[in-house]
Amino acid sequence: MKVAVLGSSGAMGRFFASYFVARGDEVVGYDLSPPDHPVKGLTLARSTKEAAERADIVLVAVPMPKTLAVVRRVSRHLRKGSTLIEISSVKGNSLRPLRLAVSLTGARLLSIHPLFGPAARRVGMKFCVIGGRSDIASARRLFPRSVLIPMSQQGHDRAMAYVLSLVQLTNLAFLSTIAKGMGLEQFGRAASPIASAQLSVARATLSQDPSLFSSIQTLNPYARETLSSMVGELTRLQGLLAKNDSKGLQRSYEGTSKRQSRSELQGSLRAVYSLV
Amino acid sequence: MKVAVLGSSGAMGRFFASYFVARGDEVVGYDLSPPDHPVKGLTLARSTKEAAERADIVLVAVPMPKTLAVVRRVSRHLRKGSTLIEISSVKGNSLRPLRLAVSLTGARLLSIHPLFGPAARRVGMKFCVIGGRSDIASARRLFPRSVLIPMSQQGHDRAMAYVLSLVQLTNLAFLSTIAKGMGLEQFGRAASPIASAQLSVARATLSQDPSLFSSIQTLNPYARETLSSMVGELTRLQGLLAKNDSKGLQRSYEGTSKRQSRSELQGSLRAVYSLV
């Protein structure tokens, strides 16, 4: 198959270019910036048009706020019957205009969200797929060994407000609290295995692209609501602590602990200890 | 050496009893409750007195709020020149009366804090040691291959307000937010590698003893202050999000990210991916 990757110098663009090259596809890339180091087997085109016009698959891996403009620009060059893949982390209100732009040309939009960063080994790929059976079927053909989770657009964004937005904001706040308080180095030194694993998770969230982070926060309509719940929970615990309410704190702990099986908790503890 | 473990049926009591048995010490345990399954090589005494009166080392591993009462009760049976070890997670105001109770009998207090739970393999032991060189030296004799971090009482409690209290409260709030929102099972299903590692860390914090959790919160005089900083950080981010301030969010992210080396962040990302 002929595959075009738009944004082929970026981290996710490079990841998918390598993936399709390894599959044996003929892969053409295009990017405004030249790549830091080239992806082996990837041919570079001089324009969006040149990359896309003979492609069966066009994968768009540009910064989220630019996706719609890039898709509109490329749409007139799409072959009839081809598939355009968009991989944004928030589907929000952009999916309808994207679908419209693509369908006008007789091509088809496949909206997926890779639930991993460019550091993932290819074996462990997991995608949200927006849409129904036929979308799952096309995603399955392209990524046969991956985990595919069908979701509605709204369901996806709501889930990502927890999975991405909340995890990132919580860890950002956690790290700045430590940095302004006891200091990160001291924390690492005195950390228990759980605290040390928490520090690693927090640092991992900060290893990402800052503009991707801010898009994930501001473009997701559910991020505010999720963050408010988190602030509400912390404030409730703060109230118990202010009153020195041992029993209340213990009840909160037990209440949340009981929502999970003992084996889940113990398994997590073992996993966390193995990280250290 | 003769070692007595008070609270030998509890998780940490069992851990240390096994440790000293494995070292070849003669170990006697005492507990109000009989053990669920006995520690191999451990002899059980019928009273605190019987356990302690001929011991070179008496290790107290009872619930934190009971430590002072148990130490006062046992102190009159301590041999002159023996060492009483206390392992509380918060040193607070109890260290001075503990030291007094022990020193009256000609014994010596060694105040340490094992920075690991009973699930730790023995190779990876890390302890805070409250005090100076002679305390470090006695801890070194007992735990020769462990990491020892000398700390003042206040320095210890301040550090633990981050390492224990903040990590636990943040994860408790995080889990209840998810449980009340999208649900923990759904979260696990749609989790990215980082989110999945965060879920494991949060679950690991909930695998502990609920009363230990509440003691760690209420007995540590710095826990409130640390939690307030965290709530302050989250509220600041909430303000940026409410104004849709992409640039401000990006600056916060970059500001915290820059406090750490690129290699630290990338190393954490690799560690987190390896967990999944």
Interface residues (C-beta under 8 A of the other chain):
Chain A: L115 F116 G117 A119 A120 R121 G124 K126 C128 I149 M151 R158 A159 M160 Y162 V163 L164 L166 V167 L169 T170 N171 L172 A173 F174 L175 S176 T177 I178 A179 K180 G181 M182 L184 Q186 F187 R189 A190 A191 S192 P193 I194 A195 A197 Q198 L199 S200 V201 A202 R203 A204 T205 L206 S207 P210 S211 F213 S214 S215 Q217 T218 A223 R224 T226 L227 S228 S229 M230 V231 G232 E233 L234 T235 L237 Q238 L241 A242 N244 D245 S246 K247 L249 Q250 S252 Y253 E254 G255 T256 S257 R259 Q260 E264 L265 Q266 G267 S268 L269 R270 A271 V272 Y273 S274 L275 V276
Chain B: L115 F116 G117 A119 A120 R121 G124 K126 C128 I149 M151 R158 A159 M160 Y162 V163 L164 L166 V167 L169 T170 N171 L172 A173 F174 L175 S176 T177 I178 A179 K180 G181 M182 L184 Q186 F187 R189 A190 A191 S192 P193 I194 A195 A197 Q198 L199 S200 V201 A202 R203 A204 T205 L206 S207 P210 S211 F213 S214 S215 Q217 T218 A223 R224 T226 L227 S228 S229 M230 V231 G232 E233 L234 T235 L237 Q238 L241 A242 N244 D245 S246 K247 L249 Q250 S252 Y253 E254 G255 T256 S257 R259 Q260 E264 L265 Q266 G267 S268 L269 R270 A271 V272 Y273 S274 L275 V276
